[in-house]
Every structure is written in C-alpha cells, then in structure tokens.
C-alpha cells in the first residue's frame, strides 16, 4: 500500500513538473510588454535639416504585436504628432507609424531591447503634409532606432514575481513566440 501511494505521488509530482514551464522558462505577454512600452509614450524629439525644415515630434500610444506578422520580430504601432517649422511657416501633422524591431535580451541588465527598429509604414494626416513628413521619416527612423537601442522596452524586476526574479538570475536568451517573449533558463 505504501509503495502504491509513493508511486502515485511520484507520478502526480512528475506530471505537475512536466506541465510547469516555470522551472525552465519565463514568459512575458504582449500585454506586459505594452504596459512597459507605456513608459516610452510621450517620447519627444526635434529632428530635421537645419535651415530648411525642423520638426518637433511627440510619440504616443505605443503598442506591440509580438511574433505575429513576422517570426522573431516585434511590430510596434504608435501615433506621432508633428509640429513642422519650414520656409512655408508652421504646420502640424499626425502620423500613424508601424515599426518592426528585433527583440534582444541583455542578461547583464536583465532587460529586453528592441534593436534595429525600422519604420515600415507611415500614414500622414493631413495628406497635403505627406511630402514634407516623408522627407523627415529617415531622421525619425534613425532617432527612434537610436532611442530603442539605448532604452529597454522591458526590464525584468525581482519585485514583480518569483518567476521574473528567477528569469533575471538564470536567463540564457530570448525566444519570440506569437503573443509572447520567452526567456529560457537553460540553453
């Protein structure tokens, strides 16, 4: 009877462990990444070509889609309010941005960065501003790329959960799955 009980206990324990990925990895959902990206809302930057056109850009409403459109990539969307000063006087425009980036885990900082960010689509309103704004897009792209190369999109914290504390300590990389980032504890 005792052997049967121990055998049953061992079976239940092994099933529980095999079904529990918390021992081998930590998962960060799209929603958690979007909450962290909210800290990057209101990114402001002045860009342009001196003497010709200058623009003040305010980026808001950042959100992510992880691994859905392209494997191993994060797609970001956001709004940019742009105040332009040029030879034609002050003007305003709104942009709907779509960007793609490569999520990379930095083990030393316990942080996920969005590297090599690239604007893949930009819709401009009003349309009459499209030509001016399109000429500024490469400067905006470089500015955002530099910003996200330096500022993490998500930082692991030992205070949020035991799983996250374990991830910060044992993480060995990053995997991108549709809707989530997986941080494995072993290679």
LUMBANU-367721 format. One record per residue (C-alpha): residue in three letters; y, z, x. Coordinates in steps of 0.25 Angstrom, whole numbers, always signed. Layout:
BEGIN
res | c2 | c3 | c1
Ala | Y | Z | X
...
//
This chain:
BEGIN
res | c2 | c3 | c1
Unk | +0 | +0 | +0
Unk | +10 | +4 | +11
Unk | +7 | -9 | +19
Unk | +9 | -17 | +6
Unk | +23 | -10 | +4
Unk | +27 | -13 | +18
Unk | +23 | -27 | +17
Unk | +31 | -29 | +4
Unk | +43 | -22 | +11
Unk | +42 | -31 | +23
Unk | +41 | -43 | +14
Unk | +53 | -39 | +6
Unk | +61 | -36 | +18
Unk | +57 | -49 | +25
Unk | +61 | -57 | +12
Unk | +74 | -49 | +12
Unk | +77 | -52 | +26
Unk | +74 | -67 | +26
Unk | +83 | -69 | +13
Unk | +94 | -62 | +20
Unk | +102 | -71 | +29
Unk | +112 | -59 | +32
Unk | +103 | -56 | +44
Unk | +104 | -69 | +51
Unk | +118 | -75 | +46
Unk | +131 | -72 | +39
Unk | +137 | -81 | +28
Unk | +151 | -84 | +25
Unk | +154 | -90 | +12
Unk | +165 | -101 | +9
Unk | +172 | -90 | +0
Unk | +173 | -81 | +12
Unk | +178 | -92 | +21
Unk | +188 | -95 | +10
Unk | +193 | -81 | +9
Unk | +195 | -81 | +25
Unk | +202 | -94 | +24
Unk | +212 | -88 | +14
Unk | +217 | -81 | +27
Unk | +221 | -94 | +32
Unk | +229 | -98 | +19
Unk | +244 | -100 | +22
Unk | +241 | -106 | +36
Unk | +255 | -111 | +39
Unk | +259 | -121 | +50
Unk | +271 | -130 | +54
Unk | +266 | -144 | +59
Unk | +272 | -157 | +61
Unk | +279 | -167 | +70
Unk | +292 | -161 | +76
Unk | +304 | -169 | +71
Unk | +296 | -177 | +61
Unk | +289 | -169 | +51
Unk | +285 | -154 | +50
Unk | +277 | -147 | +40
Unk | +274 | -132 | +37
Unk | +260 | -131 | +31
Unk | +254 | -120 | +23
Unk | +239 | -120 | +21
Unk | +233 | -113 | +9
Unk | +221 | -112 | +0
Unk | +211 | -114 | +11
Unk | +196 | -114 | +7
Unk | +183 | -119 | +13
Unk | +171 | -126 | +10
Unk | +160 | -123 | +20
Unk | +150 | -134 | +24
Unk | +151 | -141 | +10
Unk | +157 | -154 | +14
Unk | +152 | -155 | +28
Unk | +141 | -147 | +35
Unk | +147 | -137 | +45
Unk | +161 | -139 | +41
Unk | +171 | -131 | +32
Unk | +180 | -138 | +23
Unk | +193 | -132 | +21
Unk | +203 | -135 | +10
Unk | +217 | -130 | +8
Unk | +231 | -133 | +4
Unk | +243 | -135 | +13
Unk | +258 | -134 | +9
Unk | +266 | -142 | +18
Unk | +281 | -142 | +20
Unk | +286 | -154 | +27
Unk | +299 | -156 | +35
Unk | +301 | -170 | +39
Unk | +312 | -181 | +40
Unk | +310 | -182 | +25
Unk | +314 | -168 | +23
Unk | +306 | -156 | +18
Unk | +293 | -159 | +9
Unk | +281 | -152 | +4
Unk | +267 | -156 | +2
Unk | +253 | -150 | -1
Unk | +240 | -153 | +5
Unk | +226 | -151 | +1
Unk | +219 | -150 | +14
Unk | +204 | -152 | +17
Unk | +199 | -148 | +31
Unk | +186 | -147 | +38
Unk | +182 | -138 | +49
Unk | +170 | -133 | +57
Unk | +168 | -118 | +56
Unk | +165 | -111 | +69
Unk | +161 | -97 | +71
Unk | +167 | -89 | +83
Unk | +158 | -78 | +86
Unk | +168 | -70 | +95
Unk | +178 | -70 | +83
Unk | +168 | -69 | +72
Unk | +175 | -80 | +66
Unk | +174 | -94 | +59
Unk | +184 | -104 | +63
Unk | +186 | -118 | +57
Unk | +186 | -127 | +69
Unk | +190 | -142 | +69
Unk | +197 | -141 | +56
Unk | +201 | -155 | +51
Unk | +209 | -159 | +38
Unk | +200 | -169 | +31
Unk | +209 | -171 | +19
Unk | +223 | -168 | +15
Unk | +229 | -171 | +1
Unk | +244 | -171 | +1
Unk | +253 | -168 | -11
Unk | +263 | -174 | -14
Unk | +257 | -187 | -9
Unk | +271 | -192 | -4
Unk | +269 | -182 | +7
Unk | +255 | -187 | +11
Unk | +260 | -195 | +23
Unk | +268 | -184 | +29
Unk | +258 | -174 | +27
Unk | +247 | -183 | +32
Unk | +255 | -185 | +45
Unk | +255 | -169 | +47
Unk | +240 | -168 | +43
Unk | +235 | -169 | +58
Unk | +245 | -158 | +62
Unk | +240 | -149 | +51
Unk | +226 | -152 | +54
Unk | +228 | -148 | +69
Unk | +235 | -136 | +65
Unk | +224 | -131 | +55
Unk | +213 | -135 | +65
Unk | +220 | -126 | +76
Unk | +222 | -115 | +66
Unk | +208 | -114 | +61
Unk | +203 | -116 | +75
Unk | +210 | -103 | +79
Unk | +209 | -95 | +66
Unk | +196 | -91 | +60
Unk | +192 | -95 | +46
Unk | +183 | -83 | +44
Unk | +181 | -71 | +53
Unk | +169 | -62 | +52
Unk | +172 | -47 | +49
Unk | +163 | -35 | +52
Unk | +170 | -28 | +40
Unk | +167 | -38 | +29
Unk | +152 | -37 | +29
Unk | +140 | -33 | +37
Unk | +135 | -47 | +37
Unk | +148 | -52 | +42
Unk | +149 | -41 | +53
Unk | +135 | -45 | +57
Unk | +139 | -60 | +58
Unk | +151 | -57 | +66
Unk | +142 | -50 | +76
Unk | +130 | -59 | +76
Unk | +135 | -73 | +72
Unk | +130 | -85 | +80
Unk | +137 | -96 | +74
Unk | +140 | -103 | +61
Unk | +133 | -112 | +51
Unk | +140 | -119 | +39
Unk | +133 | -120 | +26
Unk | +139 | -125 | +13
Unk | +148 | -114 | +8
Unk | +146 | -104 | +19
Unk | +146 | -101 | +34
Unk | +134 | -95 | +40
Unk | +135 | -86 | +53
Unk | +121 | -85 | +59
Unk | +118 | -73 | +67
Unk | +108 | -80 | +76
Unk | +107 | -94 | +82
//
